[in-house]
Amino acid sequence: MTLADDHIAPPASRQSASVDVEELLFQIDINQQGLDETALLLKAGDGGLYAAGEDLKRWRLKTPDVAALRHKDEAFYPLKSIMGLTYAADERNLTLAISVPAQAFMGASFDEMHKDRPVAVRPGIGGFLNYDLFAERASGQMHSSGLFELGFFNRFGVGTGNFLVDDSGSTRRFTRLDTAWVVDQPDKLTSIRIGDGINRAGMWGRAVRFGGIQYSTNFLTQPGLVTLPLQGVSGQAVLPSTVDVYVNNNLSSRRDVAPGPFSINNVPVVTGEGDVRVVVRDVMGREQVITQAFYASSNLLAKGLQDFSYELGTVRRDFGLASNDYGQWFAGVTHRKGLTDWFTAEVHSEVQATQQNIGVGGVLLAPPFGVVNVSVAASHSHNGTGNLATLGLESQSNIFNVGAHVQWASPHFAQLGLDPSMLAPRLLTSLNAGVVAGRYGSFGIAHVFADNRDNNKLQIVSLSYSVQLPRLGFLNIGVSKPLKGSAGAIAGVNWTLPLGNTMTASVAVTHQPGANEVVAQLQRGLPVGDGYGYSLQAGTATQDARLDLQNKVGTYNFEAASYHGQTGARANVSGGIALLDGGAHLSREITDSFAIVKVPGFANVGVYADNQLVGHTDANGEALLPRLRAYEKNPVSIEQADLPFDAKIGTLKMDAVPYYRSGILLEFPVTRSHGATLTIDLEDGAHLPAGALVSVTGQTEEFPVGHDGVVYLTGLSERNKLRATWLGRSCDITVPFAPGDDPLPDLGTFLCKGVQR
């Protein structure tokens, strides 16, 4: 056989001259991968073996930069031209064992954060109502209030309104709190908010409430997205291997890799200082360890990622006291972008008719110090120009953590949230440091200083210590002391002892100038589902008892207290109503998204969310799930054992992926089979022969007849026409059926008349 150079190839892959070759079909294995596949190889006159270029690609081997041989319009390359490759050929058994170094393979890349993002289901039309009712009697006075939230949603967004009704006996007050319509755009990672909101303050601004419109980034619409820069590690494997990735000695992931170079990108890490350790273990049990240090901060954005907020509206005043008190118009811009994985830049500006400001800043990763943030800003108002500068440092490790922040401003610096009649604070500083000493606990110190230009400088230092006591719970000690003036120190000691999963006992001792107090408390928290909790508290000046009750439609609190001889009692009731698909469902407060589970016609079926029993279907086969995570997969399932014998089950598990504070329907494909047994006889008195087939008109399924003419049928309606066929014969029967509670009724004996051949 001759290899003919009948095609012109590029210079880099010029074909060799004609040679005599022999075709051989080998079973191939490479670096003990157990490929168990065959490939056609060419054996040249000098004994060298040639492999097809397509096979090299399939085996992930790099194509050598040598002349190719053409055979039947296919390029073949000499195996020995591949760097470091050796092989053992057994021509008698036609097996070929190839050994090749890792560098000869094409690299493989794995993304630890790559996951299929679930697509949220756009909701239909629905709504919800939350209520929180409070009543209190103390010192002979009665006071009651109610906090209400109304919600309405459709495929275009969700609107909410919060209202407060307060009745103190002599006066009754109605106050509107927040009202807004929110449109989430998960594909764009953004949200549009129309109504009441809070502006984005940036590194040096002040957050204020306003009424207007806001267009901003919303990373919560993609919960799996990690915004901070992540880590990447690389290595190589000669043999098939298992790669374990550890972050701070905690196993993060495990995967199998084929021989060759590999890289693992976007390894999720925790904030602060740490290390990523990769353990590569091959099939021979040999290990190699790759360690890489990192420093991660939530203040940094990954390269190319943007975070922004644009606002236009009027500043809201006296929130909670006045329903519609709005002030001056303003426009606000905040835009952050990760220019690199170690530097994030920011610009922030606020514009009003009477004052304007603009500032720039950045967050810089500066190991081994941690993260440094710097910003400068300038303003203009009727008082003149002003300037502001900030400097901050954040450093966190397994043992030490330090944080410091300094802000300086000139007297006439103007910004939202600062009364125009007031001078800007001259200097604001904060410093905190902590040490984690393992079983000896953790220590912390903090210092705060404020110079508000009013000759009343504030300066406070505080110390804290916390430790876990073996089998004796937790101990926390705190001391704070103003460093200016005659105010004394405030000190507190708190000891907490867990008593199982839901109960705790604690003792707190507090000292402040002129007063000391000791309070002991026994508390049982509410369970996730239905149940009760309580709190008993006794101290030198305080006695308090509280009972908490919870069921699927509400939470109830009752409390009686005494303080320095004054007694009082209060009660609190909270719950919600979900409106969807034309029905109303009572619930606890609906603070997240929700779903209506339908199993039509099946009552008292257990419903699970995240593998936890959360309720049972009602008489209509419906159940409400009030706490679902928006834009995430919420696994929902039903209990098969609660379904009757004749239930036809399409699936027992579904994933709910709702929009923010919206409801969706989850209808499980479960129906009754409407099955029954009956006996079929012929006109001559004999039973219908075993093996005959019976079909129901309108169905394609055929049902075999058993001994004594007995047959089991499903899919029956009130009146059914049956046809029986056997040995070329057939006859028809009409059978009535009345659905009942019996999962396997016996309809009796029917005569099959008019046998046809």
C-alpha positions in Angstrom: 0.0 0.0 0.0 1.4 3.5 -0.9 0.8 6.8 0.7 0.6 9.3 -2.2 1.4 13.0 -1.7 -1.6 14.1 -3.8 -2.7 17.1 -1.8 -0.8 20.4 -1.1 -0.6 21.1 2.6 0.5 24.3 4.4 4.2 24.6 5.2 3.6 23.7 8.9 2.1 20.4 8.0 3.7 19.5 4.7 3.1 15.9 3.8 5.9 13.4 3.6 6.9 11.6 0.5 5.2 8.3 -0.4 6.0 5.3 1.8 4.9 1.7 2.0 2.7 1.2 5.0 0.6 -1.6 6.5 -2.9 -1.0 8.1 -3.3 -2.4 11.6 -6.3 -2.3 13.9 -5.1 -1.9 17.5 -6.9 -1.8 20.8 -5.6 1.4 22.4 -4.9 2.4 26.0 -3.2 5.6 27.0 -1.7 6.2 30.5 -3.9 3.5 32.0 -7.1 5.4 31.2 -8.9 2.2 30.2 -10.1 3.7 26.9 -11.1 0.2 25.6 -11.4 1.5 22.0 -9.9 0.5 18.7 -8.1 2.7 16.1 -6.6 2.2 12.7 -2.8 2.8 12.8 -0.3 2.7 9.9 2.9 0.8 10.2 5.7 2.2 8.1 8.6 0.2 6.6 10.9 1.2 9.4 8.4 -0.2 12.0 7.2 3.2 13.1 3.5 3.6 13.9 1.3 6.5 12.6 -2.0 7.7 14.1 -4.7 9.7 12.5 -5.0 13.4 13.4 -8.7 12.9 14.4 -7.7 10.1 16.8 -5.1 12.3 18.4 -7.7 15.0 19.0 -10.1 12.4 20.5 -7.3 11.2 22.8 -6.6 14.9 23.7 -3.0 14.7 22.5 -1.4 17.7 20.9 -0.9 17.4 17.1 2.9 17.3 16.5 4.3 20.1 14.3 5.7 17.6 11.7 4.9 16.6 8.1 1.7 14.5 7.8 1.2 11.4 5.7 -2.0 11.3 3.7 -3.8 8.0 3.6 -7.3 7.7 2.1 -7.7 11.5 2.4 -6.8 11.5 6.0 -3.7 12.9 7.8 -1.6 10.5 9.9 1.3 11.5 12.3 4.2 9.5 13.6 3.6 8.6 17.3 7.2 9.0 18.2 7.1 12.7 17.0 4.9 13.4 20.1 7.0 14.8 22.9 8.0 12.1 25.4 5.6 9.5 24.0 6.6 5.8 24.3 4.5 2.7 23.4 4.5 -1.1 23.6 2.9 -2.8 20.7 1.7 -6.4 20.7 1.0 -7.2 17.1 -0.1 -10.7 17.8 -2.9 -9.6 20.1 -3.2 -6.2 18.4 -3.0 -4.1 21.6 -1.1 -0.9 22.0 -0.2 0.6 25.4 0.9 4.2 25.1 2.7 6.2 27.8 2.9 10.0 27.4 3.8 12.9 29.8 1.2 15.3 31.0 2.6 18.1 28.9 1.7 16.3 25.6 -2.0 16.5 26.4 -4.2 19.4 25.6 -5.3 21.2 28.8 -8.7 20.8 30.4 -10.5 23.7 32.2 -13.2 23.4 34.9 -15.3 26.3 36.2 -16.4 25.7 39.8 -19.1 28.4 39.6 -20.6 27.3 36.2 -24.1 26.0 37.0 -27.2 26.0 34.9 -29.1 29.0 36.3 -32.8 28.1 36.8 -35.3 30.1 34.9 -37.9 31.7 37.1 -41.5 31.2 36.2 -43.3 34.4 35.5 -46.3 34.6 37.8 -49.9 35.1 36.8 -52.2 37.6 38.6 -52.3 37.3 42.3 -51.6 39.1 45.6 -51.2 38.8 49.3 -52.1 40.5 52.6 -49.9 40.5 55.7 -51.1 41.7 59.1 -49.4 42.2 62.4 -51.8 43.2 65.2 -50.5 44.5 68.6 -52.4 45.4 71.8 -50.8 46.5 75.1 -52.1 47.6 78.5 -49.7 49.2 81.0 -50.2 51.7 83.8 -53.9 51.7 83.2 -53.5 52.8 79.6 -54.5 50.9 76.5 -52.6 51.1 73.3 -53.1 49.1 70.1 -51.6 49.2 66.6 -51.6 47.3 63.4 -49.0 47.0 60.6 -50.5 45.9 57.3 -48.9 45.0 53.9 -50.8 44.7 50.7 -49.1 43.0 47.7 -50.2 42.6 44.1 -48.2 40.9 41.3 -48.5 39.9 37.7 -46.0 39.1 34.9 -44.9 42.7 34.8 -43.7 43.0 38.4 -44.8 43.2 42.0 -46.3 46.1 43.9 -46.4 46.4 47.7 -47.8 49.0 50.2 -47.1 49.1 54.0 -49.5 50.9 56.4 -49.5 51.6 60.1 -52.7 52.1 62.2 -52.0 53.4 65.7 -54.6 53.8 68.4 -53.5 55.2 71.8 -57.1 55.7 73.1 -57.4 59.4 72.7 -55.9 59.6 69.2 -56.0 57.3 66.2 -53.4 57.7 63.4 -53.1 56.2 60.0 -49.7 56.4 58.4 -48.5 55.2 55.0 -45.0 53.8 55.0 -43.6 52.4 51.8 -45.4 52.0 48.5 -43.5 50.8 45.4 -43.8 48.8 42.2 -40.7 46.6 41.4 -39.8 45.1 38.1 -37.0 42.5 38.3 -34.9 41.7 35.2 -32.9 38.5 36.1 -31.3 38.2 32.7 -29.9 41.7 33.0 -29.2 41.5 36.8 -31.2 44.7 37.2 -34.4 46.0 38.9 -36.6 49.0 38.3 -38.3 50.5 41.4 -41.1 53.1 41.1 -42.3 54.6 44.3 -40.6 54.7 47.7 -37.0 53.5 48.0 -33.6 54.0 49.5 -30.8 55.5 47.5 -27.4 53.8 47.0 -24.9 55.8 49.1 -21.6 54.6 47.8 -18.4 54.8 49.8 -18.9 58.3 51.3 -22.6 59.2 50.9 -25.6 59.0 53.3 -28.5 56.7 52.6 -31.9 58.5 52.5 -35.4 57.5 51.8 -37.0 59.0 48.7 -40.0 58.8 46.4 -39.3 58.5 42.7 -37.7 56.0 40.3 -34.6 53.8 40.8 -32.8 51.7 38.2 -30.1 49.5 39.8 -28.1 46.3 39.7 -29.8 43.5 41.7 -27.4 40.6 42.2 -30.2 38.8 44.1 -31.9 38.0 40.9 -29.1 35.5 40.3 -28.5 34.0 43.7 -25.6 31.7 42.6 -23.6 34.6 41.2 -20.4 35.4 43.1 -19.5 39.1 42.7 -16.1 39.1 44.3 -13.0 38.0 42.4 -12.5 34.2 42.7 -9.4 32.0 42.6 -8.0 29.8 39.9 -5.5 27.0 40.3 -3.8 24.8 37.8 -1.8 21.6 37.7 -1.2 18.5 35.6 -1.8 14.8 35.9 0.1 12.0 34.1 -2.4 9.2 34.9 -6.2 9.4 35.4 -6.6 11.2 38.7 -9.0 12.6 41.3 -8.7 16.2 42.1 -9.8 17.5 45.6 -10.0 21.3 46.1 -9.8 22.5 49.7 -10.5 26.1 50.8 -9.1 26.8 54.2 -8.9 23.0 54.8 -12.6 22.5 54.0 -13.4 20.3 51.0 -14.9 22.6 48.3 -15.2 20.2 45.3 -14.0 16.8 43.9 -13.8 15.8 40.3 -12.1 13.2 38.1 -9.6 14.5 35.5 -8.0 12.8 32.5 -4.2 12.9 32.0 -2.8 16.2 31.0 -2.7 19.8 32.2 -5.9 21.1 34.0 -7.0 24.4 35.4 -9.8 25.0 37.9 -11.3 28.5 37.6 -13.6 30.5 39.9 -13.0 28.5 43.1 -15.5 29.9 45.6 -13.7 31.3 48.6 -14.6 33.0 51.9 -13.7 36.6 52.6 -10.4 37.3 54.3 -7.1 35.7 54.1 -6.8 32.0 53.3 -5.4 29.4 51.0 -6.6 27.0 48.3 -5.1 23.5 48.4 -5.4 21.1 45.5 -4.7 17.4 46.1 -4.2 15.4 42.9 -4.4 11.6 43.5 -3.8 9.3 40.5 -4.9 5.7 40.0 -1.6 4.4 41.5 -2.4 6.2 44.8 0.3 8.8 44.3 -0.4 12.4 45.5 0.7 15.8 44.6 -0.4 18.9 46.5 -0.7 22.4 45.1 -1.2 25.3 47.5 -2.1 28.9 46.7 -2.7 31.8 49.1 -5.5 34.3 48.5 -7.2 37.4 50.0 -10.8 37.9 49.2 -13.1 40.9 50.0 -16.8 41.5 49.3 -15.9 45.1 48.6 -14.1 44.1 45.5 -15.9 43.3 42.2 -14.7 40.6 39.8 -13.0 42.0 36.7 -15.5 43.5 34.3 -18.5 43.2 36.7 -20.5 46.4 37.3 -22.7 47.5 40.1 -24.8 50.7 39.7 -27.8 52.6 40.9 -29.5 55.7 39.2 -32.1 57.5 41.2 -34.5 60.4 40.5 -37.0 61.6 43.1 -37.7 63.7 46.1 -36.2 63.2 49.6 -38.7 61.8 52.1 -39.0 63.3 55.5 -40.5 62.1 58.8 -40.8 58.5 57.7 -43.2 56.6 60.0 -44.7 59.9 61.3 -46.0 61.5 58.1 -47.5 59.7 55.1 -46.6 62.1 52.3 -43.9 64.5 53.4 -41.5 64.9 50.5 -38.8 67.6 50.1 -36.5 68.7 47.3 -35.9 66.8 44.1 -32.6 65.2 43.5 -30.8 62.9 41.1 -28.3 60.4 42.3 -25.7 58.2 40.4 -23.5 55.4 41.9 -21.4 53.3 39.5 -18.8 50.7 40.5 -16.8 48.5 38.2 -14.1 45.9 38.7 -11.3 47.2 36.5 -9.1 44.3 37.5 -9.4 41.5 40.0 -7.5 43.7 42.5 -9.0 47.1 41.9 -12.6 48.3 41.8 -13.4 51.9 40.9 -16.4 54.0 41.9 -18.0 57.3 41.0 -20.9 58.8 43.1 -22.8 62.0 42.5 -25.8 63.8 44.0 -27.5 66.8 42.3 -30.2 69.1 43.7 -31.3 72.6 42.8 -29.5 74.1 45.8 -26.4 71.8 46.0 -24.4 69.4 44.0 -21.5 67.0 44.7 -19.4 64.4 42.9 -16.7 62.0 44.2 -14.5 59.1 43.0 -13.1 56.3 44.9 -11.5 52.9 44.7 -11.0 49.6 46.5 -7.5 48.2 46.2 -6.3 44.7 47.1 -2.9 45.2 48.8 -1.5 42.0 50.3 -0.3 41.4 52.9 -2.1 44.4 54.4 -5.6 43.5 53.1 -7.9 45.8 51.2 -7.5 49.6 51.1 -10.3 52.0 50.1 -9.9 55.6 49.3 -12.4 58.3 48.1 -12.4 62.0 47.5 -15.4 64.3 46.8 -16.2 67.9 46.2 -19.5 69.8 46.6 -21.1 73.2 45.8 -24.0 74.9 47.6 -25.2 78.3 48.5 -22.7 78.1 51.4 -19.8 77.7 49.0 -17.6 74.8 48.1 -16.7 71.9 50.2 -14.4 68.8 50.2 -14.4 65.3 51.7 -11.9 62.5 51.8 -12.0 59.0 53.2 -9.4 56.3 53.9 -10.1 52.8 55.0 -8.3 49.5 55.7 -9.6 46.0 56.1 -7.5 43.0 57.0 -8.8 39.6 58.0 -7.1 36.3 58.6 -7.7 33.2 60.6 -6.2 34.7 63.7 -6.2 38.5 63.3 -8.6 41.0 61.9 -8.2 44.8 61.7 -10.5 47.5 60.3 -9.9 51.2 60.2 -11.9 54.1 58.6 -11.2 57.9 58.6 -13.4 60.6 57.1 -12.5 64.2 56.9 -14.8 67.0 55.6 -14.5 70.8 55.2 -17.3 72.8 57.0 -19.4 73.5 53.9 -19.4 70.1 52.3 -23.0 69.4 51.3 -24.6 66.0 50.7 -28.0 64.2 50.9 -29.0 63.4 54.5 -27.1 66.3 56.0 -29.3 69.3 57.0 -28.2 72.3 55.0 -28.2 74.4 58.2 -25.6 72.1 59.8 -21.9 72.0 59.2 -20.4 68.8 58.0 -18.6 66.8 60.7 -14.9 67.7 60.7 -13.6 64.2 61.5 -15.1 60.7 61.9 -12.9 57.7 62.7 -13.4 54.1 63.7 -10.9 51.4 64.6 -11.5 47.8 65.4 -9.1 44.9 66.0 -9.6 41.3 67.0 -7.7 38.2 67.8 -9.0 34.6 67.5 -7.2 32.4 70.0 -8.8 29.1 69.4 -10.1 27.4 72.5 -9.1 30.4 74.5 -11.7 32.5 72.8 -11.6 35.7 70.9 -10.7 39.3 71.9 -11.8 42.5 70.4 -11.2 46.3 70.8 -13.0 49.2 69.1 -12.5 52.9 69.2 -14.9 55.5 67.8 -14.3 59.3 67.5 -16.6 62.0 66.1 -15.9 65.7 65.8 -19.1 67.4 64.8 -17.8 71.0 65.2 -20.1 71.6 68.1 -17.4 71.4 70.9 -18.8 68.2 72.0 -16.5 65.6 70.6 -17.5 62.0 71.0 -14.9 59.4 71.8 -15.7 55.8 73.0 -13.6 52.8 73.5 -14.9 49.3 74.0 -13.4 45.9 74.8 -15.0 42.5 74.2 -14.2 38.8 75.0 -16.1 35.7 74.1 -15.3 32.0 74.6 -17.0 28.7 74.3 -16.8 26.8 77.6 -16.5 23.0 77.3 -20.0 21.6 78.0 -20.9 24.8 79.7 -22.1 27.0 76.9 -20.8 30.4 75.9 -19.4 33.4 77.8 -19.4 37.0 76.5 -17.9 40.0 78.3 -18.1 43.6 77.1 -16.9 46.9 78.5 -17.3 50.4 77.0 -16.2 53.8 78.3 -16.5 57.3 77.0 -13.0 58.9 77.0 -14.3 62.4 77.5 -16.5 63.8 80.2 -17.5 62.3 83.5 -19.6 59.4 82.2 -18.7 56.1 83.7 -18.0 52.7 82.1 -20.7 50.2 81.2 -19.9 46.6 81.6 -21.8 43.4 80.9 -21.3 39.7 81.3 -23.6 37.2 79.5 -23.5 33.4 80.0 -25.6 31.2 77.7 -26.1 27.4 78.0 -27.9 25.5 75.2 -30.3 22.9 76.4 -31.0 20.9 73.3 -31.8 22.2 69.8 -34.4 24.8 70.8 -33.9 25.7 74.5 -31.4 27.9 76.1 -30.7 29.2 79.6 -28.8 32.5 80.2 -27.7 34.9 82.9 -26.8 38.5 82.2 -25.1 40.9 84.6 -25.0 44.6 83.7 -23.2 47.4 85.5 -23.6 51.1 84.7 -23.2 54.2 86.8 -25.9 54.2 89.5 -27.4 50.8 88.6 -26.7 47.1 88.5 -28.9 44.4 87.2 -28.9 40.6 87.0 -31.4 38.9 84.7 -31.8 35.1 84.3 -33.8 33.7 81.3 -35.1 30.4 80.2 -36.2 30.3 76.5 -37.6 27.8 74.1 -37.7 29.0 70.4 -40.5 28.4 68.0 -40.0 25.4 65.7 -40.0 25.7 61.9 -43.5 24.2 61.7 -46.4 24.2 64.1 -45.6 24.3 67.8 -44.9 26.6 70.7 -42.2 28.4 72.5 -41.8 30.5 75.6 -39.5 32.8 77.6 -39.3 33.2 81.3 -37.2 36.1 82.6 -36.5 37.2 86.2 -34.1 40.0 87.4 -33.5 42.5 90.1 -35.9 45.0 88.5 -37.6 42.9 85.7 -40.0 39.9 85.6 -41.3 38.8 82.2 -43.2 35.8 80.9 -44.0 35.2 77.2 -45.8 32.4 75.4 -45.4 32.0 71.6 -47.7 29.8 69.5 -47.5 29.0 65.8 -49.6 27.1 63.3 -49.8 27.1 59.5 -52.0 30.3 59.5 -50.4 32.5 62.0 -48.1 33.3 64.9 -49.4 34.4 68.4 -47.5 36.0 71.3 -48.8 36.7 74.8 -46.6 38.5 77.3 -46.9 39.8 80.9 -44.2 41.9 82.5 -43.3 43.9 85.6 -40.7 46.6 85.7 -39.9 48.4 89.0 -43.4 47.6 90.3 -45.2 48.7 87.1 -47.1 45.8 85.4 -48.3 45.4 81.9 -49.5 42.8 79.4 -49.4 42.7 75.6 -50.7 40.4 72.8 -49.5 40.1 69.2 -51.1 38.2 66.3 -49.5 38.0 62.8 -50.4 36.2 59.7 -51.1 36.5 56.0 -53.5 35.7 53.2 -52.3 34.5 49.8 -54.5 35.2 46.7 -53.8 33.1 43.5 -55.8 31.2 40.9 -59.1 32.6 42.1 -58.6 31.2 45.6 -57.6 32.6 49.0 -55.3 30.7 51.4 -54.6 31.6 55.1 -50.9 31.6 56.0 -48.3 32.9 58.3 -46.8 36.2 57.2 -45.7 36.0 53.5 -42.3 37.6 53.6 -40.8 35.8 50.6 -42.2 34.2 47.5 -44.9 31.4 47.8 -46.5 28.6 45.8 -49.9 26.9 45.7 -49.4 23.1 45.5 -52.3 21.3 43.8 -52.9 17.6 43.8 -56.5 17.8 42.5 -58.9 15.4 44.2 -56.5 14.1 46.8 -56.8 15.4 50.3 -54.4 15.1 53.3 -51.3 14.4 51.1 -48.0 15.4 52.7 -46.1 18.2 51.0 -42.4 18.6 51.4 -40.1 21.6 50.7 -36.4 21.1 50.9 -37.2 17.6 52.1 -39.0 19.0 55.2 -42.7 18.3 55.8 -44.4 21.7 55.6 -48.1 20.8 55.3 -50.9 18.7 53.9 -53.3 19.3 51.1 -56.8 20.4 52.1 -60.2 19.0 51.0 -59.6 20.5 47.6 -56.2 18.9 47.2 -54.4 22.3 47.7 -51.6 23.4 50.1 -49.8 26.7 50.5 -46.0 27.0 50.7 -45.4 30.5 52.2 -41.6 30.7 52.3 -39.8 30.0 49.0 -36.5 31.5 47.9 -36.9 33.8 44.8 -34.9 32.9 41.7 -33.7 29.6 43.2 -34.7 26.0 42.8 -37.0 25.1 45.7 -37.4 21.3 45.6 -41.1 20.4 46.3 -42.4 16.9 46.6 -45.5 15.0 47.8 -45.8 11.9 49.9 -46.5 8.8 47.7 -47.7 6.8 50.7 -50.6 9.3 51.2 -51.9 8.6 47.7 -54.5 5.9 47.1 -53.7 2.6 45.4 -55.4 3.6 42.2 -53.5 6.9 41.7 -51.7 7.4 38.4 -48.6 9.4 39.2 -46.8 11.5 36.6 -44.2 12.8 39.0 -43.7 13.2 42.8 -41.1 16.0 42.6 -41.1 19.4 41.1 -38.9 22.5 41.3 -40.4 25.9 42.2 -38.5 28.9 40.8 -40.6 31.9 41.7 -40.1 35.6 41.0 -39.5 38.0 44.0 -42.5 38.1 46.4 -44.7 36.5 43.8 -46.7 33.3 43.8 -46.7 30.3 41.3 -48.9 27.2 40.9 -47.4 23.7 41.2 -49.9 21.2 39.9 -48.7 17.6 40.3 -49.8 15.3 37.5 -51.6 12.8 39.7 -55.0 11.4 38.7 -57.2 8.5 39.7 -56.9 5.5 37.4 -60.6 4.7 37.8 -59.8 1.1 37.8 -62.0 -2.0 38.5 -62.2 -5.7 38.1 -65.0 -7.5 36.4 -65.8 -11.0 35.1 -66.8 -11.6 31.5 -68.8 -14.7 30.5 -69.9 -15.8 27.0 -73.5 -16.7 26.0 -72.8 -20.5 26.2 -72.0 -20.1 29.9 -68.2 -20.3 29.6 -65.8 -17.7 30.9 -64.0 -15.5 28.4 -60.8 -17.4 27.6 -57.6 -16.5 29.5 -55.3 -14.4 27.2 -58.2 -12.6 25.5 -57.7 -8.8 25.2 -60.2 -6.2 26.3 -60.1 -2.6 25.2 -62.1 0.5 26.3 -63.5 2.6 23.4 -61.4 5.8 23.2 -58.3 4.2 24.7 -55.4 2.6 23.0 -54.4 0.3 25.9 -55.5 -3.3 25.9 -56.0 -5.4 29.0 -55.4 -9.2 29.2 -58.0 -11.5 30.6 -57.0 -13.8 33.4 -58.4 -17.1 34.6 -62.1 -17.5 35.1 -62.8 -14.5 32.7 -61.5 -11.9 35.2 -60.0 -8.7 33.8 -58.6 -5.5 35.5 -59.4 -2.2 33.6 -58.4 1.4 34.2 -59.5 4.7 32.8 -63.2 3.9 33.2 -65.9 6.6 32.9 -69.6 6.5 34.0 -70.5 4.4 31.0 -68.0 2.3 29.0 -68.2 0.3 25.8 -65.8 -2.6 25.9 -64.6 -4.9 23.1 -63.1 -8.4 23.8 -61.0 -10.1 21.1 -59.6 -13.7 21.1 -58.7 -16.2 18.4 -60.2 -14.1 15.6 -63.4 -13.6 17.5 -64.8 -10.5 19.2 -67.8 -9.3 21.2 -69.0 -6.0 22.8 -70.1 -5.2 26.3 -71.4 -2.1 28.0 -70.2 -1.5 31.6 -71.3 1.3 34.0 -68.8 2.6 36.5 -69.4 4.8 39.6 -66.2 6.2 41.2 -66.0 5.6 44.9 -63.6 5.3 47.8 -62.8 1.6 47.1 -59.5 1.7 45.2 -60.2 -1.7 43.6 -64.0 -2.3 43.2 -65.4 -5.5 41.7 -68.1 -4.6 39.2 -69.5 -8.1 39.0 -70.2 -10.4 36.0 -71.1 -9.2 32.5 -72.3 -11.2 29.5 -70.4 -10.7 26.2 -73.1 -11.1 23.5 -73.0 -11.2 19.7 -69.7 -13.1 19.2 -68.3 -12.2 15.7 -65.8 -14.1 13.7 
